[in-house]
Amino acid sequence: MEAAKKAGELALRYQHGIEAETKSDLSPVTRADREAEQIITDIFTAAFPDDGQLGEEGASRETRNGRRWIIDPIDGTRDYVRGNPYWATLLGLEADGEVVVGVANFPGLGTTYTATRGGGAFRNGERIHASAISALSEAVICVNGFNKLNGAKFRPLLLDWLSQAWAVRSYGGAPDAMMVACGQADVWFEPVAAPWDLAALKVIMEEAGAVFFNTDGGNSIYGGNCLGCAPALVGDLKKFVGLE
């Protein structure tokens, strides 16, 4: 939480007027991304010298104990450079292949989500829970990356399927996921994602009672995509993406 807070404070100071470069994968990166990641890795190296590190902006440190921190210093850089508040610092701790700690700090919103495996999920210290919604007609569905759905086999059916929903929203990966975790939304699609996009969000969602899975039926932050939902909607969502 200290690392996420300090990185977020730095990013907030830089936000207005900052310019972005384009990386090889065509995603934007800024000075704030790199400096925020450096702050995080310095803190983790001092506090946990045997832990590994994997960061979006290049942080890489081999683990000596089976633990690894997975770091996204600014998740939502496109929002960040446009002055929107829907970006986050995401920190996840992977232990022996399972994400066991997650922190998602939204400096522009003044909100921090946290979770530990088996210890529950929290928003600014208050316990959160996924919703009990069981019908699509009552559900809020969040889809991130409509422009990245070309490879999805369910793409031709998506608009008709969404028409069943009570509401459809698209704030971005991390905010959409956290809305599902705290019962403000009920379904989240993320068609393209890297491990640092998902590590913190996965454990927070699962500890809040939501269900996380990949479009191939797996349950991994390395699956390249994910879906998350309130537990009573798992069957509907798996049927739609062709898993049932």
Secondary structure by P-SEA (a helix, b strand, c coil): caaaaaaaaaaaaaccbbbbbbccccccccaaaaaaaaaaaaaaaaacccbbbbbccbbbbbbcccbbbbbbccccaaaaaaccccccbbbbbbccccccbbbbbbcccccccccccccccccccbbbbbbcccccccbbbbbcccccccccccccccccccccccccccccaaaaaaaaaaccccbbbbccccccccaaaaaaaaaabbbbbcccccccccccccccccccaaaaaaaaaccc
